[in-house]
Amino acid sequence: MQYVGLLGTSEKIIKIEIEHMKLGLENKHFDTAFQRLSSLEGKTVAITGTTTGTGFSAAEACGKLGANVLLLNRPSNRADIAFALLEATNSNGKFFKIDCDLQCFQSVRSATTEIMARCPAGLDILCNNAGVMALKDIPTADGFDVQMQTNHLSHFLLTKLVFRLLQEAAQKRGEARIVNHSSMARLMVKKLDPKYLEKRGGNLGGDGSRLFIFQGGRWERYGQTKLANAAFTACLHVKLRDKNPKIKAMVAHPGVAETDLQGTAIADGGAGPSGGIGRWLIRQMMKMGQSQQDGAMGIIRCIADPEINSGQFVGPGMGMTALRGPALSYPLERFYNNPYTRDLLWEKSCEAIGEDFVI
Ligand SMILES: NC(=O)c1ccc[n+]([C@@H]2O[C@H](COP(=O)([O-])OP(=O)(O)OC[C@H]3O[C@@H](n4cnc5c(N)ncnc54)[C@H](OP(=O)(O)O)[C@@H]3O)[C@@H](O)[C@H]2O)c1
C-alpha cells in the first residue's frame, strides 16, 4: 500500500479498492513450512506474475533462499515497483526483470530470448503462476480467449520454449522443476472443453457473471483455464516420467488467498470489473481464506521443498471447502489425469501455439 502513490490513475483506483477490501489476514503456516525448504543457492528460478499476490511472495521466498530470480511480467509501474521492493528488502537473492506479456505469444517469444541470455547454465525452476480471473469475453490479439491465453496457452508456449534450459539444469544439477498454479475453480467445470483452447476469443459464452449453481461465461472460462493448468501438469508428469525423469512437474492451488485477484471479481455494474460478486460476499469469502503468503506456500513448496515430487498437487486440501490450511501434497485427480484429457489438452495447446512440443 505504501507504493500506491507511484501508480497511474486507473491502477491506483483499483489498487485502493482492493486494498480497502483486504482484511490483513495473518500468516498461520508460512513460517513453519518455510523452515523445511532447501537452499536455492546457485539455482535460477523464473516466475510469471510477480507484481503482486502469490507470485510476489514466491519471488520473495526464492530470494531469501538464495536464488537468481527472473521476474516475468508485462511492463507496468507495478512490475517496476515490485522489482524495486524485492531488491531493497532481500539481500540473499538476485532479481532480474524480464518483460513478458502473457496475452501475446510474440511477447513470450521475446522473453525467452532474454531468459536464455540470463541462464547460461540452464533454468532450474519455471513457475507458471500468473493469472487473471472472471474477465469479459474478449479475444487477445492472437485470437484466443484472454483468460485461456494468459492462464494456460502462453504458459504452455513458455514451457516449450525454455524446455531445453530445464533439461540443461537437470543434467548439470540433478533436477529441474515445472510448477503450475491451478485453483479450486477446476472443480467447477470438471470436463475440459476443447473450444476454449481454440481461436474463438470473444465468442465463448459472453459476460455472464453468475458464480454459484448457474455459472456465467466469465467463471466457466476461468474454470476451464484452471482445469487446463492441472491437466497440463498431468501431461508433463506422464511424458517426463518416461523420457526425462530428472524434470519434475507439479501443481498447486492456494485455497482462497488475500491477493489482488479478487479485484476483477467485484460486481461493479459499470465499465469496471464485474465478476458479479458483491463486496460484502467477497469479504465473507476472504474471512474464510488465508494470507497471501500462506496461499503462496503451495507453489513455494513445489519450487523448493525436496519432499514434493513430480505428479503431486499441493494445496490446503482438494475439495471445494479447501479455502485455507497448510499446503499439503495430494495425487493428481482422475477427471483430468486420464489419457483422453491429457491427449486433448496437448493436441489443442500445440495447435494454438502453432508448433509441436515434443518431450
Ligand atoms: N488468490 C486466490 O485466492 C487464488 C485462488 C485460486 C487460484 N489462484 C491463482 O493464483 C495465481 C496468482 O494469482 P494471485 O491470487 O496472486 O492474483 P494477483 O495478485 O492478481 O496476481 C496475478 C499476477 O498475474 C499477473 N498477470 C496478469 N496478467 C498478466 C499478463 N498478461 N502477463 C503477465 N502477467 C500477468 C499480474 O500482473 P499485473 O500486475 O500486470 O496484472 C500479477 O502479477 C493465478 O494463477 C490464480 O489463478 C489464486
PDBQT file of the ligand as one rigid body, heavy atoms in Angstrom, charges set to zero:
ROOT
HETATM    1  N1  LIG A 401      -5.864 -15.554  -4.757  1.00  0.00    +0.000 N 
HETATM    2  C1  LIG A 401      -6.614 -16.637  -4.787  1.00  0.00    +0.000 C 
HETATM    3  O1  LIG A 401      -7.481 -16.847  -3.911  1.00  0.00    +0.000 OA
HETATM    4  C2  LIG A 401      -6.420 -17.661  -5.851  1.00  0.00    +0.000 A 
HETATM    5  C3  LIG A 401      -7.231 -18.793  -5.837  1.00  0.00    +0.000 A 
HETATM    6  C4  LIG A 401      -7.034 -19.780  -6.788  1.00  0.00    +0.000 A 
HETATM    7  C5  LIG A 401      -6.025 -19.658  -7.727  1.00  0.00    +0.000 A 
HETATM    8  N2  LIG A 401      -5.248 -18.538  -7.750  1.00  0.00    +0.000 N 
HETATM    9  C6  LIG A 401      -4.206 -18.465  -8.795  1.00  0.00    +0.000 C 
HETATM   10  O2  LIG A 401      -3.020 -17.893  -8.278  1.00  0.00    +0.000 OA
HETATM   11  C7  LIG A 401      -2.298 -17.273  -9.345  1.00  0.00    +0.000 C 
HETATM   12  C8  LIG A 401      -1.810 -15.902  -8.880  1.00  0.00    +0.000 C 
HETATM   13  O3  LIG A 401      -2.922 -15.087  -8.608  1.00  0.00    +0.000 OA
HETATM   14  P1  LIG A 401      -2.962 -14.080  -7.368  1.00  0.00    +0.000 P 
HETATM   15  O4  LIG A 401      -4.052 -14.531  -6.493  1.00  0.00    +0.000 OA
HETATM   16  O5  LIG A 401      -1.618 -13.885  -6.813  1.00  0.00    +0.000 OA
HETATM   17  O6  LIG A 401      -3.505 -12.770  -8.113  1.00  0.00    +0.000 OA
HETATM   18  P2  LIG A 401      -2.866 -11.335  -8.349  1.00  0.00    +0.000 P 
HETATM   19  O7  LIG A 401      -2.432 -10.722  -7.079  1.00  0.00    +0.000 OA
HETATM   20  O8  LIG A 401      -3.882 -10.616  -9.184  1.00  0.00    +0.000 OA
HETATM   21  O9  LIG A 401      -1.579 -11.648  -9.243  1.00  0.00    +0.000 OA
HETATM   22  C9  LIG A 401      -1.696 -12.050 -10.575  1.00  0.00    +0.000 C 
HETATM   23  C10 LIG A 401      -0.381 -11.826 -11.289  1.00  0.00    +0.000 C 
HETATM   24  O10 LIG A 401      -0.535 -12.224 -12.652  1.00  0.00    +0.000 OA
HETATM   25  C11 LIG A 401      -0.032 -11.186 -13.468  1.00  0.00    +0.000 C 
HETATM   26  N3  LIG A 401      -0.605 -11.121 -14.807  1.00  0.00    +0.000 N 
HETATM   27  C12 LIG A 401      -1.898 -10.926 -15.155  1.00  0.00    +0.000 A 
HETATM   28  N4  LIG A 401      -1.997 -10.829 -16.499  1.00  0.00    +0.000 NA
HETATM   29  C13 LIG A 401      -0.744 -10.955 -16.998  1.00  0.00    +0.000 A 
HETATM   30  C14 LIG A 401      -0.193 -10.916 -18.307  1.00  0.00    +0.000 A 
HETATM   31  N5  LIG A 401      -0.946 -10.715 -19.377  1.00  0.00    +0.000 N 
HETATM   32  N6  LIG A 401       1.132 -11.087 -18.452  1.00  0.00    +0.000 NA
HETATM   33  C15 LIG A 401       1.929 -11.275 -17.376  1.00  0.00    +0.000 A 
HETATM   34  N7  LIG A 401       1.470 -11.301 -16.111  1.00  0.00    +0.000 NA
HETATM   35  C16 LIG A 401       0.141 -11.136 -15.927  1.00  0.00    +0.000 A 
HETATM   36  C17 LIG A 401      -0.374  -9.918 -12.680  1.00  0.00    +0.000 C 
HETATM   37  O11 LIG A 401       0.395  -8.846 -13.185  1.00  0.00    +0.000 OA
HETATM   38  P3  LIG A 401      -0.214  -7.389 -13.493  1.00  0.00    +0.000 P 
HETATM   39  O12 LIG A 401       0.124  -6.568 -12.302  1.00  0.00    +0.000 OA
HETATM   40  O13 LIG A 401       0.497  -6.965 -14.741  1.00  0.00    +0.000 OA
HETATM   41  O14 LIG A 401      -1.703  -7.526 -13.694  1.00  0.00    +0.000 OA
HETATM   42  C18 LIG A 401       0.031 -10.356 -11.284  1.00  0.00    +0.000 C 
HETATM   43  O15 LIG A 401       1.409 -10.235 -11.119  1.00  0.00    +0.000 OA
HETATM   44  C19 LIG A 401      -3.255 -17.220 -10.538  1.00  0.00    +0.000 C 
HETATM   45  O16 LIG A 401      -2.899 -18.202 -11.482  1.00  0.00    +0.000 OA
HETATM   46  C20 LIG A 401      -4.610 -17.530  -9.927  1.00  0.00    +0.000 C 
HETATM   47  O17 LIG A 401      -5.478 -18.164 -10.845  1.00  0.00    +0.000 OA
HETATM   48  C21 LIG A 401      -5.424 -17.546  -6.834  1.00  0.00    +0.000 A 
ENDROOT
TORSDOF 0
